[in-house]
Every structure is written in C-alpha cells, then in structure tokens.
Amino acid sequence: TEQKTVDLYVDVNVNTSGDGSMDNPFTTISNALTKAKEIKSTSLNTHVNVNLLEGEYYLDKPIMIDSSLSGLSIIGAHPAKVILKGSRKLVAQWQKFNENIYVTQVPQNLSFDQLIIGDEPQILARYPNYDENGGYWQGHAADAIGKEKVATWKNPIGAYFHVLHNGRWGGFHYKIIGLNEDGTPKLEGGHQNNRPSRPHEEYRMVENVFEELDAPGEWFLDKANAKLYYYPTTKINLENAKVEVSTLKSLIQVIGTTKNPVKNVTISNIGLQHTERTFMKKYEPLLRSDWTIYRGGVVFFEGTENCTITNSILKDLGGNAILASKYNADLRITENHIYDCGGSAISFIGDPSAVRSPAFQYGEIVPYSEMDTLPGPKNELYPRNSLVENNLIHRIGRTEKQTAGVQIAMAMDITIRSNSIYDVPRAGINIGDGTWGGHLIEKNDVFNTVLKTSDHGSFNSWGRDRF
C-alpha cells in the first residue's frame, strides 16, 4: 500500500494557534508534535511532515522525538530563516553604571553563560582580554589565577579557569569554589581530559570575574543580586538592541531503544543557535584515548534507525553540535554548516558495555590472561553504518580543546566523505580506538588543524585497546 503523508504547518509569527493547516498553522512546534502523535496513534505508517515557516523559535525545553514519532520530518522553510534557539529574550532596562558599563536587572534565579546582543555573542568578562589573534584561549596569561591577580577580585567564587594540558594535548576547565589560606584559589573540575597532567604554566585564561569587565563586548552576571553588567561595543545601540541569554544545552533529542528504536526521522533546512556551554558537566572517559566527553549535543541521537539531519546551519553553540550515542544504525549527517561551537561538530560515541575487555586510561592495561579475545562487540550499543557527507565544519572547539570536526569512538562502519573541516584546535577527524573498524574516510578537505594544541594532525587515531 502507498504510504500516506500528512503535512502540518507551524508559524511562530501568528497570534492564535490553529489546526495545523497551511492557512491556519500551529504557533508552536510542540503543538505540531502532539498532533503528529495523535495522527500516528490511529495510523502508525502515516508519514508526518512538520513544516516550519520563517521565524525565530525560542524553545523552553528540547524537542523530544521518541519511537511514537517514527516516520516524521521537521522541515524548515530555509536554514537561515527558520531558527531554533536555546535562548530566551531578555527585557533589559539599561542604566549607566559608570563611564563604560551599563547595568540592568534580570529575573531572580536566572542563570546563563551566553549573552547575545544584536544576534552577536558577547564575551564573558575575562583575563586576559579577548584577542582573536591572541593564540591559545584567544589570549593567555601565566598569572591568570596567581595570588596577586586573585587578590584584586572581591569575590572569585564562580570564576572559570581554562588551561591547556601540560603537553598541550587538549585542555582542562575548572571552577573556583573558594580560597585557600594562602590566597590561592580552590578549584573543582579538570575532568575533561583522559590524560592527567599538571596545568600548563603559561597557557591560561580566567573568566566570569566582575573586576575583569574592562573591555568592549564583555559582560558579567551578578546572580546574587540579579544584575547584568555590559560594556557595549561602539556598534551596539543598547536602546533598541535585541538581548538574548542561553538557557538550554540541547535543542533536539531523538531517543529510542535497541528494542524500540526511533525510525525514519528527518531534520532539514533549519538553523540551531544559542545553547549553553557544557564544559563543567559530567564527562566520561573514551577507553584509552586521551578523550573524555560530555555525552550530549545540540542535536542528540540515541536508539535510532535510518534518521537524517541535513541542510541545516548549527552555529553559536556552547558545546557539541551533533552527537550519536550508543545504538544508531544508518544515520545520515549531510550538507550541514557547523561553526562557532564550544565542543565537537559531529561525534559517534558507543557504550563501553559493548567493548570486550575495556580499559579506560592510558596507563590502564588488561592482562592478556584476563582478556576476552572474541572478535566483535558484546551488544548493540554502538553507532554503525552511518554517513557524514558534504558538511562544512570550522571554528569548533572554541571552549573545549580535546575536540574534533568528526569524532569516532566505539563505533563501526562510519563513512566520512567530502567534508571540509578547518580552523579547529585539535584533529579534524579523530578515531579514538580500534573498536570496531570498517570506517571509510575519503575525499575530505581538512586543513588549519591543531591550532590550539600540539602533537596531532588533520587526522588522528589511537589503537591502544585490547591487542
């Protein structure tokens, strides 16, 4: 029988939500997905197209797609004109604080680490000041958290300390949680690299410090008093500038299980912007590679079959852009433009439970006498038979340095073809281990890599596992 297709429409610019028809569209994506579930509850094989008309779609929670929505397409009118945002608008009442800085009240208990004004991300108050050509961290200083520097801050708690690995094999990120008796800061964090080392003595930067709010484009949020401080650039007119703050880490989550996967979901022709950074979230080690990773992304796939994200623009994102976790079969990531994101662009990350005799750090070795020598994975919790093709990837790893344009760990038969990857801090394409092979990497243009680390290349692979 011929598959039936139903088209639903969403227009964020209309005031009253209709029935989802072209002439009377829904006003929210969630309304459209509720209708799609209703249609599928009586006609499971009907394919539903959710057509997004031009506009900015501010999400208050991620779009969740489970197996009940198998056979769904979310289609934007144009990737530069249909924008899903992980931010919210802020109504600012700017007042002069001093000669250069303005201040506004914000809602109580509002927390964010990305400020966007006039569609341009701004700079969290930092030392040293941001310099696009300043090398590591876009400006670094050996005394970033030195006692003398810290002594000039009224309240250092909550500041973020970013520092390269001593071998420049990626980076570490810490939060200042107090002061020691000798005036040095107490730190928590440093879990973002699987190759422990002392922090690099020179390549250091600190941010989220009020006293370092001293350059155009910088901002600081005083959470205790619900005040936002901002030093505007000359091109910003604060009276009418749009002010947005990030509130979400992820925008679309396609999640099923191995027994009940999400099937045949396509995301196309949309823009995704303005998510929170994730460098202080829980990370997990990726076997004996030098990587740990936050298992999350702006677009997140887990437990899927035959899903696609294509012709979309992912930019100004805090962490990983697209991540395929555990079981994913026949995933296609094609024709996307991914840039200005804090983490990796595209990642395939299996589950360690699928690995025979896993070890989780460079110095950890499973003795041969205890090793499971059977070939192949132990279970189905890994990505396989997937395609990354014709994507344009650049300026990723803006915060995190152990990142890649395409990262593969605990996966099988991934094809990476005809992508352009450049201006990245570490490898363009990275394979973390020998599980389970079958990858095809061809016709990629990868250049200007290893810009903010060392001892890597356009392509890097490790083979420290099992044998």
C-alpha positions in Angstrom: 0.0 0.0 0.0 1.1 3.5 -0.7 2.4 5.4 2.3 0.1 8.3 3.3 1.7 11.7 4.1 0.2 14.4 6.2 1.6 18.0 6.2 1.4 20.2 9.3 2.4 23.8 9.5 3.9 26.0 12.3 4.2 29.7 12.2 5.7 31.4 15.2 4.6 34.8 14.0 0.8 34.3 14.2 -1.0 35.1 17.4 -3.6 32.3 17.6 -2.8 28.6 17.2 -4.9 26.9 14.6 -5.4 23.3 13.4 -2.0 23.0 11.7 -3.2 23.6 8.2 -1.3 25.9 5.9 -4.0 28.5 6.2 -4.4 28.1 10.0 -1.0 26.9 11.3 0.1 26.0 14.8 2.1 28.6 16.7 4.4 26.1 18.4 6.4 23.0 17.4 5.1 21.2 20.5 1.5 21.6 19.3 2.5 20.1 15.9 4.2 17.1 17.6 1.2 16.5 19.8 -0.9 16.4 16.6 1.6 14.2 14.9 1.4 11.7 17.8 -2.4 11.8 17.6 -2.3 11.0 13.8 0.2 8.2 14.4 -1.8 6.7 17.2 -4.5 5.7 14.7 -2.4 5.4 11.6 1.1 4.3 12.5 2.5 4.2 9.0 1.4 7.7 8.1 4.5 10.0 7.5 4.0 13.4 9.1 5.8 16.5 7.8 6.1 19.3 10.3 6.8 22.4 8.1 8.3 25.3 10.0 7.6 28.7 8.4 10.1 31.6 8.7 10.8 32.9 12.2 12.7 32.5 15.5 11.5 29.6 17.6 12.6 30.1 21.2 12.5 26.7 22.9 11.8 26.4 26.7 12.8 22.7 26.5 14.4 20.4 23.9 12.2 18.9 21.2 11.8 15.3 22.2 11.2 12.7 19.5 10.6 9.1 20.6 9.6 6.0 18.8 5.9 7.0 18.7 7.0 9.7 16.2 8.8 7.4 13.8 8.2 8.5 10.3 8.5 12.2 11.0 10.1 15.1 9.1 10.8 18.5 10.6 11.3 20.8 7.6 12.3 24.4 7.7 11.5 26.9 5.0 15.2 27.9 4.9 18.1 27.2 7.2 19.0 30.9 7.6 15.4 31.9 8.2 14.0 29.2 10.4 16.0 29.4 13.7 15.5 27.1 16.7 17.1 28.9 19.7 18.2 27.7 23.1 18.0 31.2 24.3 15.2 33.5 25.7 14.7 37.2 25.1 15.6 39.5 27.9 13.7 42.7 28.5 16.6 45.0 29.5 16.3 48.4 31.2 19.8 49.6 30.8 21.2 52.2 33.1 24.7 53.7 33.3 26.9 52.0 35.9 30.0 54.0 35.1 31.6 55.7 32.1 31.7 52.5 30.1 29.5 49.9 31.7 25.7 49.6 31.7 23.6 47.5 34.1 20.1 46.1 34.1 18.0 44.0 36.5 17.3 40.4 35.3 14.7 37.9 36.7 15.7 36.4 40.0 17.4 33.0 39.8 18.1 33.4 36.1 21.4 31.7 35.2 23.1 31.8 31.9 26.6 31.7 30.4 26.0 33.0 26.9 24.8 36.6 26.2 23.8 37.5 22.7 23.1 41.2 21.8 22.0 42.1 18.3 22.5 38.5 17.2 26.2 38.6 18.2 27.6 36.5 21.1 29.3 38.7 23.6 32.4 37.9 25.8 32.2 36.8 29.4 34.4 39.2 31.5 37.9 37.6 31.3 41.6 38.0 31.8 43.5 38.5 29.6 41.1 40.3 27.3 39.8 38.5 24.2 42.0 38.8 21.1 41.0 36.8 18.1 44.7 36.6 17.1 45.9 36.1 20.7 46.7 32.4 20.3 45.7 29.9 23.0 42.3 30.9 24.5 42.3 34.0 22.3 44.6 35.5 24.8 46.5 33.8 27.7 48.5 34.8 30.8 50.6 32.8 33.2 49.2 34.8 36.1 45.6 34.2 35.3 44.9 32.8 38.8 48.0 33.9 40.5 47.7 35.1 44.1 48.4 38.7 43.2 45.7 38.7 40.5 43.1 36.8 42.6 43.7 39.3 45.5 42.3 42.1 43.2 38.9 40.3 43.0 36.3 40.9 45.6 34.6 37.5 45.1 36.4 34.9 42.9 33.9 32.2 43.6 32.2 31.1 40.3 35.1 32.1 38.1 36.2 29.7 35.4 39.8 28.8 34.9 40.8 27.4 31.4 44.2 25.9 30.9 46.0 23.7 28.4 47.3 20.2 29.3 51.0 20.5 30.2 51.8 18.6 26.9 49.2 20.7 25.1 47.2 17.6 24.5 43.8 19.3 24.9 42.7 21.3 27.9 41.3 21.4 31.3 38.5 23.5 32.8 37.9 24.4 36.4 35.6 26.4 38.6 36.9 28.5 41.5 34.9 27.4 44.6 36.8 29.3 47.3 40.2 30.4 48.5 42.9 28.5 50.4 44.5 30.0 53.4 47.5 31.2 51.3 45.2 33.1 49.0 45.4 30.6 46.1 42.1 29.5 44.6 40.3 26.3 45.4 39.4 24.5 42.2 37.0 21.9 41.1 37.0 20.3 37.7 39.8 19.2 35.4 37.9 16.0 34.4 37.7 17.0 30.7 40.9 15.1 29.6 41.7 11.5 29.9 45.5 12.0 30.1 46.1 13.6 33.5 48.8 16.2 33.9 49.5 19.4 35.7 48.1 22.5 34.2 50.2 24.3 31.7 52.2 27.1 33.4 51.7 29.6 30.6 48.6 29.0 28.5 45.9 30.1 31.0 42.8 32.2 31.0 40.2 33.1 33.6 36.6 34.4 33.0 33.4 35.2 34.9 35.1 37.8 37.1 33.5 41.2 37.7 36.7 43.1 38.1 37.9 41.9 34.7 34.9 43.6 33.0 37.1 46.2 31.3 36.8 45.8 27.5 34.1 46.4 24.9 31.8 43.4 24.4 32.4 42.0 27.9 29.6 41.2 30.3 29.1 39.8 33.8 26.1 38.4 35.6 25.8 39.1 39.3 23.5 36.2 40.2 23.1 37.1 43.9 21.7 40.5 43.0 20.1 39.6 39.7 22.1 42.2 37.8 23.6 42.0 34.3 26.6 44.3 33.6 27.7 45.0 30.0 30.4 47.1 28.3 28.9 47.8 24.9 30.9 47.9 21.7 30.6 51.0 19.5 28.4 49.3 17.0 25.7 48.3 19.6 22.8 50.7 20.3 21.6 49.4 23.6 18.3 51.3 23.4 16.9 49.0 20.8 19.3 46.1 20.7 17.8 42.6 21.0 19.1 40.9 24.1 19.1 37.1 24.4 20.5 34.7 27.0 21.1 30.9 26.6 19.0 28.6 28.8 19.2 25.2 27.1 22.1 22.8 26.4 20.2 20.7 23.8 17.6 21.6 21.2 16.5 18.3 19.5 16.7 14.8 21.1 15.8 11.8 19.1 15.8 8.9 21.6 14.6 5.3 21.4 16.0 1.9 22.4 17.5 -1.0 20.7 14.2 -2.9 21.0 12.0 0.1 20.1 14.2 2.5 18.1 13.1 5.8 16.5 12.9 5.2 12.8 12.8 7.3 9.7 13.1 10.8 11.2 14.5 13.6 9.1 15.5 17.1 10.3 16.2 19.5 7.4 16.5 23.1 6.4 16.7 24.6 9.9 19.1 26.8 11.9 20.1 25.9 15.5 21.6 28.5 17.7 22.4 29.8 21.2 22.9 26.9 23.6 24.8 26.8 26.9 28.3 25.7 27.3 28.8 22.2 28.8 32.5 22.0 29.8 31.7 21.7 33.5 29.1 18.9 33.0 29.9 15.2 33.8 32.3 13.7 31.3 33.2 10.1 30.7 36.4 8.5 29.5 36.6 7.1 26.0 38.7 4.0 26.5 42.4 4.5 26.4 42.3 7.5 24.1 43.2 10.9 25.5 39.5 11.9 25.4 36.7 12.3 27.9 33.4 13.6 26.6 30.1 15.0 27.6 27.6 12.6 26.2 25.3 15.2 24.8 24.7 17.5 21.9 22.5 20.3 20.5 21.1 17.5 18.2 21.3 14.2 20.0 20.5 10.7 18.6 20.3 7.5 20.6 18.4 4.4 19.8 17.7 5.3 16.1 17.5 3.7 12.7 17.5 5.5 9.3 17.4 9.0 10.7 18.8 12.1 9.0 19.9 15.7 9.7 20.6 17.6 6.5 21.0 21.1 5.0 21.0 22.8 8.4 23.1 25.5 10.0 24.4 25.0 13.5 26.2 28.0 14.9 26.9 29.9 18.1 26.6 26.8 20.3 28.0 26.2 23.7 29.1 22.5 23.4 28.9 19.6 21.0 26.8 20.2 17.9 25.6 16.7 16.8 26.2 13.5 18.8 25.2 10.0 18.0 25.2 8.0 21.3 25.1 4.2 21.7 22.8 2.4 19.2 22.3 4.2 15.9 22.0 2.5 12.6 22.1 4.2 9.2 22.3 7.7 10.5 23.0 10.3 7.8 24.5 13.7 8.6 24.8 15.6 5.4 25.1 19.1 3.8 25.2 20.9 7.2 27.2 24.0 8.1 28.6 23.8 11.6 30.7 26.6 13.1 31.4 28.7 16.2 30.6 25.9 18.7 32.3 25.2 22.0 32.8 21.5 21.6 33.0 19.0 18.7 31.0 19.2 15.5 29.9 15.6 14.9 30.5 12.7 17.3 29.8 8.9 17.2 30.1 7.6 20.7 29.3 3.9 21.5 28.8 2.5 25.0 31.7 0.8 26.8 29.4 -2.1 27.7 29.7 -3.2 24.1 33.5 -3.4 24.3 35.4 -6.6 25.3 38.0 -6.1 28.0 37.7 -2.3 28.0 40.4 -0.2 29.7 39.8 3.5 30.4 43.1 5.3 30.7 46.5 5.4 29.0 48.2 3.7 32.0 45.5 1.0 32.4 46.1 -2.3 30.7 44.0 -5.5 30.8 46.4 -8.5 31.2 46.3 -10.9 28.3 45.4 -13.8 30.7 42.2 -11.9 31.6 41.3 -10.6 28.2 38.2 -11.5 26.3 39.7 -12.4 22.9 36.4 -13.0 21.0 36.0 -10.6 18.0 33.3 -8.0 17.7 31.1 -6.1 20.1 29.3 -7.7 23.1 26.0 -5.9 22.5 24.3 -3.5 20.1 25.0 -0.2 21.9 27.2 1.4 19.3 26.7 3.5 16.1 27.1 1.7 12.8 26.6 2.0 9.0 26.4 5.8 9.2 27.3 8.6 6.8 28.9 12.1 7.3 29.0 13.7 3.9 29.3 17.2 2.4 29.4 19.1 5.7 31.2 22.4 6.2 32.8 22.5 9.6 35.0 25.3 11.0 35.7 27.3 14.2 34.7 24.5 16.5 36.3 23.8 19.9 36.0 27.4 20.8 36.0 26.5 24.5 36.9 22.8 24.7 40.2 21.8 23.1 40.0 18.0 23.1 37.6 18.2 20.2 37.3 17.2 16.6 35.3 18.0 13.4 34.3 14.3 13.4 35.0 12.1 16.4 34.5 8.3 16.4 34.7 6.1 19.4 33.3 2.6 19.9 31.6 2.5 16.5 31.6 0.5 13.3 31.4 1.2 9.6 31.2 5.0 9.6 31.8 6.8 6.3 33.3 10.3 6.3 33.2 11.7 2.8 33.6 15.0 1.0 33.6 17.2 4.1 35.5 20.5 4.6 37.0 20.9 8.1 39.3 23.7 9.1 40.2 26.2 11.8 40.0 23.6 14.6 42.0 23.4 17.8 43.0 19.7 17.5 42.4 17.0 14.9 40.0 17.5 12.1 39.0 13.8 12.2 39.7 11.7 15.2 39.3 7.9 15.8 39.7 7.1 19.4 40.2 3.3 19.4 40.1 0.1 17.3 36.5 -0.8 18.0 35.3 -2.0 15.6 36.7 -0.7 12.4 35.3 -0.7 8.9 35.4 3.1 8.6 35.8 4.8 5.2 37.4 8.2 5.2 37.7 9.7 1.7 37.7 13.0 -0.3 37.7 15.3 2.7 39.4 18.7 2.7 41.0 19.1 6.1 43.4 21.9 6.9 44.3 24.6 9.5 44.1 22.0 12.3 45.9 21.6 15.7 45.7 25.4 16.1 45.3 25.4 19.9 47.0 22.2 20.9 50.0 20.1 19.8 51.2 16.6 18.7 48.2 15.9 16.5 47.2 16.2 12.8 44.4 16.7 10.3 43.6 13.0 11.1 44.5 11.3 14.3 43.8 7.7 15.5 44.7 5.8 18.6 45.0 2.0 18.8 45.7 1.3 22.5 42.9 -1.2 23.1 42.9 -5.0 23.6 45.8 -6.1 21.5 
